């Protein structure tokens, strides 16, 4: 029962303070589930990020569902973690929507949103840095081939989606096939 309380509290905090969406939540999720509680290994966390990106739905909710199931071994744990990560947003949106339309042009409200924008960018950058680890890229000293191939796949995917506006789903499939062939 204590595990379920910790799971609910952890994902409620993540949902409450995870401004900027699922990618901004990734560093918070890793801090809670890998570092603080040890519910997942760093490799398992990397795997759930990949799985959560490929499955339909928001990455934060998909991650919560997976962690809840993995930590407890039950569907109830998955449902609890999912509910906990969504609950703060639901409560905040009900509260904020009541007042936002009335006060959206108020200077104080505009100032708050101006302050939140850089914080969201910082959280997204933190999520990107969390994913740049040896589990994803390999180690240049231990396995140079895997490291170089991983960096090439990263650069091709980045340039393909950013510069050439290629379909992200197609890029995921192409990178998966490249990984299958090259590794």
ChimeraX attribute file (.defattr): number of C-alpha atoms within 10 A of each C-alpha:
attribute: neighborCount
match mode: 1-to-1
recipient: residues
	/A:1	7
	/A:2	7
	/A:3	13
	/A:4	16
	/A:5	11
	/A:6	14
	/A:7	27
	/A:8	21
	/A:9	15
	/A:10	23
	/A:11	30
	/A:12	22
	/A:13	16
	/A:14	25
	/A:15	27
	/A:16	18
	/A:17	15
	/A:18	24
	/A:19	19
	/A:20	16
	/A:21	16
	/A:22	23
	/A:23	23
	/A:24	24
	/A:25	24
	/A:26	25
	/A:27	21
	/A:28	23
	/A:29	26
	/A:30	21
	/A:31	15
	/A:32	20
	/A:33	22
	/A:34	17
	/A:35	14
	/A:36	11
	/A:37	15
	/A:38	13
	/A:39	19
	/A:40	18
	/A:41	13
	/A:42	17
	/A:43	14
	/A:44	15
	/A:45	22
	/A:46	18
	/A:47	14
	/A:48	20
	/A:49	19
	/A:50	14
	/A:51	15
	/A:52	21
	/A:53	19
	/A:54	14
	/A:55	10
	/A:56	9
	/A:57	10
	/A:58	13
	/A:59	23
	/A:60	26
	/A:61	22
	/A:62	23
	/A:63	26
	/A:64	30
	/A:65	23
	/A:66	23
	/A:67	25
	/A:68	27
	/A:69	19
	/A:70	16
	/A:71	19
	/A:72	16
	/A:73	12
	/A:74	11
	/A:75	14
	/A:76	14
	/A:77	23
	/A:78	24
	/A:79	16
	/A:80	21
	/A:81	31
	/A:82	26
	/A:83	19
	/A:84	23
	/A:85	27
	/A:86	19
	/A:87	16
	/A:88	19
	/A:89	17
	/A:90	14
	/A:91	11
	/A:92	11
	/A:93	13
	/A:94	11
	/A:95	11
	/A:96	11
	/A:97	10
	/A:98	10
	/A:99	11
	/A:100	13
	/A:101	9
	/A:102	9
	/A:103	12
	/A:104	12
	/A:105	10
	/A:106	10
	/A:107	9
	/A:108	11
	/A:109	13
	/A:110	13
	/A:111	10
	/A:112	10
	/A:113	11
	/A:114	11
	/A:115	11
	/A:116	14
	/A:117	12
	/A:118	11
	/A:119	14
	/A:120	18
	/A:121	14
	/A:122	14
	/A:123	21
	/A:124	21
	/A:125	14
	/A:126	18
	/A:127	20
	/A:128	15
	/A:129	11
	/A:130	14
	/A:131	16
	/A:132	12
	/A:133	14
	/A:134	12
	/A:135	14
	/A:136	16
	/A:137	19
	/A:138	19
	/A:139	15
	/A:140	12
	/A:141	8
	/A:142	9
	/A:143	11
	/A:144	13
	/A:145	15
	/A:146	18
	/A:147	18
	/A:148	15
	/A:149	17
	/A:150	20
	/A:151	15
	/A:152	12
	/A:153	19
	/A:154	14
	/A:155	12
	/A:156	14
	/A:157	19
	/A:158	16
	/A:159	13
	/A:160	15
	/A:161	15
	/A:162	11
	/A:163	9
	/A:164	9
	/A:165	10
	/A:166	14
	/A:167	10
	/A:168	14
	/A:169	11
	/A:170	12
	/A:171	17
	/A:172	15
	/A:173	12
	/A:174	14
	/A:175	17
	/A:176	13
	/A:177	12
	/A:178	14
	/A:179	14
	/A:180	9
	/A:181	8
	/A:182	11
	/A:183	10
